[in-house]
């Protein structure tokens, strides 16, 4: 097995963690390559294009680092094992204190893989040429530089759902339900629920609640009304763009899933209890 390591370059403990992870893997007979910027942390040379040179990727940093790694390599069958420098994240397989356990698990040759659904996002502009984006957590339309509410229309499978006056709208996957959507008051979803959730951000009307729809739905979001407020678009907190008022954002389930490594004994519900300080177990 050949494993690529991608680390968050701005984490103070990243250089030490890179060496620890590499040494632990190599002791188990696993070949290791370092991504180019990661290699610089330990004063070595690495590979800029590593995804076709490895069997698995270790993302070293946190949930945000794992998201950046996914967006860098794009839709792929490569499993990703997230290692959190610090506390356990929602997406990461383990903390940096559990490196040896992860190495043992990978050396077994049959790592425990869980799959997470992703969003296929198209921004359709007047030019007619759609721009394609990938999202693991969510796609968001939101107000821009002003403090004014924006007017947004949501359609599900071609039927109008609602016209919203709000700070924005979120379409989230089950994975994304623990991120921005949760902060906006949306429900938590089991990681393998075949659904999306549409969550308004600070809506003007208190009756505008989150709506859970099947992930076989096609959701369309667009500016509506005659307002001139700037509207921003983002996926997974990145690719932030100002969109034209004639634009339509079409969201559907991506045909590819994200394959995450999970250590035996770790579960989504255990992570929920720890991260949200719930009682039990």
C-alpha positions as CSV (number, residue, x, y, z in Angstrom):
1,X,0.0,0.0,0.0
2,X,1.2,3.5,-0.8
3,X,-0.2,6.4,1.3
4,X,0.0,10.1,0.6
5,X,0.1,12.6,3.5
6,X,-1.4,16.1,3.1
7,X,-1.0,18.4,6.1
8,X,-2.4,21.8,7.1
9,X,0.6,24.0,6.6
10,X,-0.4,26.6,9.2
11,X,-0.9,24.2,12.2
12,X,2.0,24.7,14.6
13,X,2.2,21.0,15.4
14,X,2.0,19.9,11.8
15,X,5.8,19.3,11.1
16,X,6.0,17.0,14.2
17,X,2.8,15.2,13.3
18,X,3.9,14.6,9.7
19,X,7.1,12.9,11.0
20,X,5.1,10.8,13.5
21,X,2.5,9.7,11.0
22,X,5.2,8.8,8.4
23,X,7.3,6.9,10.8
24,X,4.4,5.0,12.2
25,X,3.2,4.0,8.7
26,X,6.7,3.0,7.5
27,X,7.2,0.7,10.6
28,X,4.2,-1.2,9.3
29,X,5.7,-1.6,5.9
30,X,3.5,1.1,4.3
31,X,5.1,3.2,1.6
32,X,4.6,7.0,2.2
33,X,4.7,9.9,-0.2
34,X,4.3,13.6,0.9
35,X,2.3,16.2,-0.9
36,X,4.5,19.1,-2.1
37,X,3.6,21.7,0.5
38,X,3.5,19.1,3.3
39,X,7.1,18.0,2.3
40,X,8.3,21.6,2.8
41,X,7.3,21.4,6.5
42,X,10.0,18.8,7.0
43,X,12.4,20.3,4.4
44,X,11.9,17.6,1.8
45,X,10.6,17.4,-1.7
46,X,7.2,16.1,-2.4
47,X,4.6,15.6,-5.2
48,X,2.2,18.3,-6.4
49,X,0.1,15.8,-8.2
50,X,-0.1,12.8,-5.9
51,X,-3.6,11.4,-6.3
52,X,-2.7,9.0,-9.1
53,X,0.4,7.9,-7.2
54,X,-1.2,6.5,-4.1
55,X,-3.9,4.1,-2.8
56,X,-5.1,6.2,0.1
57,X,-4.7,9.8,1.4
58,X,-4.2,10.8,5.0
59,X,-5.4,14.4,5.7
60,X,-3.5,15.8,8.7
61,X,-5.1,18.8,10.4
62,X,-8.9,18.7,11.0
63,X,-12.2,18.6,9.2
64,X,-11.3,21.8,7.2
65,X,-8.1,20.2,6.0
66,X,-10.0,17.1,4.9
67,X,-12.4,19.3,3.0
68,X,-9.5,21.1,1.3
69,X,-7.9,17.8,0.4
70,X,-11.2,16.6,-1.2
71,X,-11.6,19.8,-3.2
72,X,-8.0,19.5,-4.4
73,X,-8.2,16.0,-5.7
74,X,-11.9,16.2,-6.8
75,X,-14.3,13.3,-7.0
76,X,-12.3,10.1,-6.5
77,X,-12.5,6.5,-5.3
78,X,-9.4,7.1,-3.1
79,X,-10.2,6.6,0.5
80,X,-9.3,9.5,2.8
81,X,-8.3,9.1,6.4
82,X,-8.5,12.3,8.4
83,X,-6.2,12.7,11.4
84,X,-7.1,15.6,13.7
85,X,-4.3,17.5,15.4
86,X,-6.1,18.0,18.7
87,X,-9.6,16.8,19.3
88,X,-11.6,14.4,17.2
89,X,-13.6,16.0,14.3
90,X,-16.8,15.0,12.6
91,X,-15.0,13.7,9.5
92,X,-11.6,12.6,10.8
93,X,-10.8,9.0,11.6
94,X,-8.7,9.7,14.7
95,X,-6.6,12.2,16.6
96,X,-2.8,12.4,16.4
97,X,-2.7,10.4,19.6
98,X,-4.1,7.4,17.8
99,X,-1.6,7.3,14.9
100,X,-0.3,3.9,15.7
101,X,-3.9,2.5,15.8
102,X,-4.5,3.9,12.4
103,X,-1.3,2.5,11.0
104,X,-2.2,-1.0,12.4
105,X,-5.7,-0.7,10.8
106,X,-4.3,0.3,7.4
107,X,-1.7,-2.4,7.5
108,X,-4.4,-5.0,7.9
109,X,-5.1,-4.3,4.2
110,X,-8.9,-4.0,4.7
111,X,-9.6,-0.6,6.2
112,X,-13.1,0.1,7.4
113,X,-14.6,2.5,4.8
114,X,-17.8,4.5,5.2
115,X,-19.3,6.4,2.3
116,X,-20.7,10.0,2.4
117,X,-23.0,11.5,-0.2
118,X,-21.9,14.7,-1.9
119,X,-23.6,17.5,-3.9
120,X,-23.3,18.2,-7.6
121,X,-23.7,21.9,-8.0
122,X,-24.3,23.8,-11.3
123,X,-24.3,27.6,-11.5
124,X,-26.3,28.4,-14.7
125,X,-25.7,32.0,-15.9
126,X,-27.2,34.0,-18.8
127,X,-24.3,32.7,-21.0
128,X,-25.9,29.3,-20.8
129,X,-22.6,27.6,-19.9
130,X,-23.0,26.0,-16.5
131,X,-20.1,26.1,-14.0
132,X,-19.6,22.8,-12.1
133,X,-18.8,22.5,-8.4
134,X,-18.5,19.7,-5.8
135,X,-19.7,20.0,-2.2
136,X,-19.4,17.6,0.7
137,X,-21.1,19.8,3.3
138,X,-23.3,22.5,1.7
139,X,-24.0,25.0,-1.0
140,X,-25.0,28.5,0.2
141,X,-26.6,31.6,-1.3
142,X,-26.2,34.5,1.1
143,X,-26.3,38.3,1.4
144,X,-23.2,40.2,0.4
145,X,-21.5,43.2,1.8
146,X,-24.6,45.0,2.9
147,X,-26.7,44.1,5.9
148,X,-29.9,43.8,3.9
149,X,-31.9,40.7,3.5
150,X,-31.9,39.0,0.1
151,X,-34.9,37.6,-1.8
152,X,-34.4,34.0,-2.9
153,X,-36.6,31.4,-4.6
154,X,-36.3,27.7,-4.0
155,X,-37.7,25.0,-6.3
156,X,-37.8,21.3,-5.7
157,X,-38.2,19.1,-8.8
158,X,-39.4,22.1,-10.8
159,X,-42.1,23.1,-8.2
160,X,-41.8,26.4,-6.3
161,X,-41.2,25.7,-2.6
162,X,-41.0,29.2,-1.3
163,X,-39.8,32.8,-1.8
164,X,-37.5,33.6,1.1
165,X,-36.5,36.9,2.6
166,X,-33.5,36.0,4.6
167,X,-29.8,36.3,5.1
168,X,-29.4,33.3,2.8
169,X,-30.3,29.7,2.0
170,X,-28.3,26.5,2.7
171,X,-28.7,23.1,0.9
172,X,-26.8,20.6,3.0
173,X,-26.0,16.9,2.9
174,X,-26.3,14.7,6.0
175,X,-22.5,15.3,6.5
176,X,-23.1,19.1,6.2
177,X,-26.0,19.0,8.7
178,X,-23.5,19.2,11.5
179,X,-21.9,22.3,10.0
180,X,-23.4,25.7,8.8
181,X,-26.9,24.2,8.6
182,X,-26.8,23.2,12.3
183,X,-25.5,26.7,13.2
184,X,-28.5,28.2,11.3
185,X,-31.0,26.0,13.3
186,X,-31.3,23.1,10.9
187,X,-31.8,19.5,12.0
188,X,-29.0,16.9,12.5
189,X,-29.2,14.1,10.0
190,X,-27.8,10.5,10.3
191,X,-24.8,10.2,7.9
192,X,-26.4,7.6,5.7
193,X,-29.9,9.2,5.5
194,X,-30.8,9.6,1.8
195,X,-31.8,13.2,2.1
196,X,-30.8,16.8,1.8
197,X,-31.9,19.7,4.1
198,X,-32.8,23.2,2.9
199,X,-32.2,25.7,5.7
200,X,-32.9,29.4,5.6
201,X,-30.4,31.7,7.4
202,X,-32.1,34.1,9.7
203,X,-35.4,34.3,7.7
204,X,-37.7,37.3,8.1
205,X,-40.7,35.1,8.6
206,X,-40.5,32.7,11.6
207,X,-42.7,30.2,9.7
208,X,-39.8,29.6,7.3
209,X,-38.3,26.4,8.7
210,X,-35.8,23.9,7.4
211,X,-37.2,21.3,5.0
212,X,-35.8,17.8,4.5
213,X,-36.1,16.4,1.0
214,X,-35.1,13.1,-0.7
215,X,-31.6,13.2,-2.2
216,X,-33.1,12.1,-5.5
217,X,-34.6,15.6,-5.7
218,X,-33.3,18.4,-7.9
219,X,-33.2,21.7,-6.0
220,X,-32.9,25.1,-7.8
221,X,-32.1,28.3,-6.0
222,X,-32.2,31.7,-7.6
223,X,-32.5,35.4,-6.7
224,X,-36.0,36.8,-7.1
225,X,-37.8,40.1,-6.8
226,X,-36.5,43.4,-7.9
227,X,-33.9,44.0,-5.3
228,X,-30.3,45.0,-6.1
229,X,-28.7,43.5,-3.0
230,X,-25.5,41.6,-3.8
231,X,-25.8,37.8,-3.5
232,X,-22.9,35.5,-2.8
233,X,-22.5,31.9,-3.6
234,X,-20.2,29.4,-1.8
235,X,-19.6,25.6,-1.6
236,X,-18.1,24.2,1.6
237,X,-17.2,27.7,2.7
238,X,-15.0,28.2,-0.4
239,X,-15.3,29.3,-4.0
240,X,-17.1,32.4,-2.8
241,X,-18.5,34.2,-5.9
242,X,-20.9,37.1,-6.5
243,X,-23.7,35.8,-8.7
244,X,-25.8,37.6,-11.3
245,X,-29.5,38.1,-10.5
246,X,-30.4,36.0,-13.5
247,X,-28.4,33.0,-12.3
248,X,-29.9,29.7,-11.2
249,X,-28.0,27.3,-8.9
250,X,-29.0,23.7,-9.5
251,X,-28.2,21.1,-6.8
252,X,-28.5,17.3,-7.0
253,X,-26.8,14.3,-5.6
254,X,-23.3,13.7,-7.0
255,X,-22.8,10.3,-8.6
256,X,-19.6,9.9,-6.6
257,X,-19.4,9.3,-2.9
258,X,-16.6,10.3,-0.5
259,X,-14.9,7.2,1.0
260,X,-13.8,7.9,4.5
261,X,-11.6,5.6,6.7
262,X,-13.1,4.9,10.1
263,X,-11.3,3.2,12.9
264,X,-13.2,0.3,14.5
265,X,-14.9,1.5,17.7
266,X,-15.4,5.1,16.4
267,X,-18.9,6.1,15.2
268,X,-20.8,9.1,14.1
269,X,-23.0,9.0,17.2
270,X,-20.0,8.8,19.5
271,X,-18.6,11.8,17.9
272,X,-21.9,13.7,18.2
273,X,-22.0,12.9,22.0
274,X,-18.4,14.2,22.4
275,X,-18.6,17.3,20.2
276,X,-22.0,18.4,21.4
277,X,-21.5,17.4,25.0
278,X,-24.5,15.1,25.1
279,X,-24.9,12.5,27.8
280,X,-24.7,8.7,27.3
281,X,-22.4,5.8,26.8
